[in-house]
Amino acid sequence: MDKGFTLWFTGLSGAGKTTLADRMEEILKARGLKVEMLDGDVVRTNLSKGLGFSKEDRDINIRRIGFVCNLLTRNGVVAIAAAISPYEEIRQENRKLIKHYVEVFCKCSLEKLVERDVKGLYAKAIKGEIKGFTGVSDPYEEPVNPEVVVNTAEEAIDESIAKIIGKLEQLGYLSNCDSKK
């Protein structure tokens, strides 16, 4: 299939965005698609170096990722974005910009995120030692109408991947005749 699309993973830090995005990248490449991955942390190091974590800087970062995804998508590439993208308004801007946009909300309880957090960032944020931490002292606006919701606190990775692939097949972005997992 030559149709590019953007697969946009949003959710709190530690919710599984990068894990699922990496797996989807492997699967889509195995199906012969051209795929580019834009991970929020990698983009911040390269494309958005120098930006902080104010609302304005976060918005700029997500708009930049959206701009690159749009370029890739309109040129027949599958763009996978994995970024917290905390604000609904900016996600909606990207949805309008990118013709073929599929949003995946990686939902996970704060309790599970704290449990998974090997760096202890959530614990520090909860104690007030880290200011402006998304989901604790800074807002995260859950998506209003994502195409896919995966509950990474309760689902196995393969269950979440199956949901995403099923939706991509339903939307016509993938053929279900060669389901390779």
C-alpha positions as CSV (number, residue, x, y, z in Angstrom):
1,M,0.0,0.0,0.0
2,D,1.4,3.4,-1.0
3,K,-0.8,5.5,1.3
4,G,1.2,7.2,4.0
5,F,-0.4,7.8,7.4
6,T,0.6,9.0,10.8
7,L,0.3,6.8,13.8
8,W,0.3,9.3,16.8
9,F,0.9,7.7,20.3
10,T,0.0,10.0,23.2
11,G,0.0,9.3,26.9
12,L,1.8,10.1,30.1
13,S,5.5,9.4,30.6
14,G,6.0,5.6,31.1
15,A,2.6,4.7,29.6
16,G,4.2,2.6,26.9
17,K,4.2,4.9,23.9
18,T,7.7,4.1,22.8
19,T,7.4,0.4,23.5
20,L,4.3,0.1,21.3
21,A,5.6,2.5,18.6
22,D,8.8,0.5,18.3
23,R,6.9,-2.8,17.9
24,M,4.6,-1.2,15.3
25,E,7.6,0.1,13.4
26,E,9.0,-3.5,13.2
27,I,5.6,-4.9,12.1
28,L,5.0,-2.2,9.5
29,K,8.5,-2.6,8.1
30,A,8.0,-6.4,7.9
31,R,4.9,-5.7,5.8
32,G,7.1,-3.7,3.4
33,L,6.1,-0.2,4.3
34,K,8.4,2.8,4.5
35,V,8.3,3.9,8.1
36,E,9.9,6.7,10.1
37,M,9.7,6.9,13.9
38,L,9.7,10.3,15.7
39,D,10.2,9.6,19.4
40,G,9.5,12.6,21.7
41,D,12.8,12.3,23.6
42,V,14.9,11.9,20.3
43,V,13.1,14.9,18.7
44,R,13.8,17.1,21.7
45,T,17.5,16.2,21.4
46,N,17.7,17.0,17.7
47,L,14.8,19.0,16.2
48,S,13.7,20.8,19.3
49,K,17.0,21.3,21.1
50,G,16.8,24.4,23.4
51,L,13.1,24.2,24.1
52,G,12.0,23.9,27.7
53,F,8.9,22.5,29.2
54,S,6.7,25.6,29.3
55,K,3.3,25.2,27.7
56,E,4.5,27.3,24.7
57,D,7.6,25.2,24.3
58,R,5.7,22.0,24.6
59,D,3.2,23.3,21.9
60,I,6.1,24.2,19.6
61,N,7.7,20.8,20.0
62,I,4.4,18.9,19.2
63,R,3.7,21.2,16.2
64,R,7.2,20.5,14.9
65,I,6.6,16.7,15.2
66,G,3.3,17.2,13.4
67,F,4.9,19.2,10.6
68,V,7.5,16.4,10.0
69,C,4.8,13.7,10.2
70,N,2.7,15.6,7.6
71,L,5.7,15.8,5.2
72,L,6.4,12.1,5.6
73,T,2.7,11.1,5.3
74,R,2.0,13.1,2.2
75,N,5.0,11.4,0.6
76,G,3.8,7.8,1.2
77,V,5.7,7.2,4.4
78,V,4.2,5.9,7.6
79,A,5.1,8.3,10.3
80,I,5.0,7.1,13.9
81,A,5.1,9.7,16.6
82,A,5.5,8.8,20.2
83,A,5.3,12.0,22.3
84,I,3.4,12.8,25.5
85,S,1.6,15.6,23.6
86,P,-0.3,16.8,26.7
87,Y,-2.7,19.3,25.1
88,E,-5.8,18.4,23.1
89,E,-5.8,21.6,21.2
90,I,-2.4,21.0,19.6
91,R,-3.2,17.3,18.9
92,Q,-6.3,18.6,17.1
93,E,-4.2,21.0,15.1
94,N,-2.0,18.1,14.0
95,R,-5.1,16.0,13.2
96,K,-6.3,18.8,10.8
97,L,-2.9,19.3,9.3
98,I,-2.2,15.6,8.6
99,K,-4.7,14.1,6.2
100,H,-4.3,10.5,7.4
101,Y,-4.0,10.7,11.2
102,V,-4.6,7.9,13.6
103,E,-4.3,8.7,17.3
104,V,-3.5,6.0,19.9
105,F,-4.1,6.9,23.5
106,C,-1.9,4.9,25.8
107,K,-3.9,5.0,29.0
108,C,-2.3,4.0,32.3
109,S,-3.1,4.8,35.9
110,L,-0.9,7.0,37.9
111,E,-0.4,4.2,40.4
112,K,0.9,1.9,37.7
113,L,3.2,4.6,36.2
114,V,4.7,5.2,39.7
115,E,5.2,1.5,40.0
116,R,7.0,1.2,36.6
117,D,9.1,4.3,37.1
118,V,12.7,3.0,37.5
119,K,14.1,6.6,37.6
120,G,11.8,7.6,40.4
121,L,10.6,10.8,38.5
122,Y,7.0,10.4,39.5
123,A,7.8,10.0,43.2
124,K,9.9,13.1,43.0
125,A,7.2,15.0,41.2
126,I,4.6,13.9,43.7
127,K,6.8,15.1,46.5
128,G,7.1,18.5,44.7
129,E,10.8,18.0,43.9
130,I,10.2,18.2,40.2
131,K,8.1,21.1,39.0
132,G,6.0,21.0,35.8
133,F,5.8,17.3,35.5
134,T,3.1,16.2,33.1
135,G,0.3,14.3,34.8
136,V,1.3,15.4,38.3
137,S,1.9,19.2,38.5
138,D,1.3,20.0,34.9
139,P,-1.9,19.0,33.0
140,Y,-2.3,16.1,30.6
141,E,-5.6,16.4,28.7
142,E,-6.8,12.9,27.7
143,P,-7.8,12.7,24.0
144,V,-11.4,13.4,23.3
145,N,-11.9,11.0,20.4
146,P,-8.8,8.8,19.7
147,E,-9.1,6.1,17.1
148,V,-7.6,3.6,19.5
149,V,-7.4,3.4,23.3
150,V,-4.9,0.9,24.8
151,N,-4.9,0.4,28.5
152,T,-1.3,-0.4,29.1
153,A,-1.8,-1.1,32.8
154,E,-4.1,-4.0,32.0
155,E,-3.3,-5.2,28.5
156,A,-0.3,-7.2,27.4
157,I,1.7,-5.6,24.7
158,D,0.4,-8.0,22.1
159,E,-3.2,-7.2,23.0
160,S,-2.5,-3.5,22.5
161,I,-0.7,-4.1,19.2
162,A,-3.6,-6.3,18.0
163,K,-6.1,-3.4,18.7
164,I,-3.9,-1.0,16.8
165,I,-3.4,-3.3,13.8
166,G,-7.2,-4.1,13.8
167,K,-8.0,-0.4,13.6
168,L,-5.5,0.3,10.8
169,E,-7.0,-2.6,8.9
170,Q,-10.5,-1.3,9.5
171,L,-9.5,2.2,8.3
172,G,-8.0,0.7,5.2
173,Y,-4.3,1.6,6.0
174,L,-3.3,-2.0,6.2
175,S,-4.5,-5.1,4.4
176,N,-5.7,-7.9,6.7
177,C,-4.6,-10.6,4.3
178,D,-1.0,-10.7,5.4
179,S,-1.2,-10.2,9.2
180,K,2.4,-10.6,10.3
181,K,3.0,-10.0,14.0
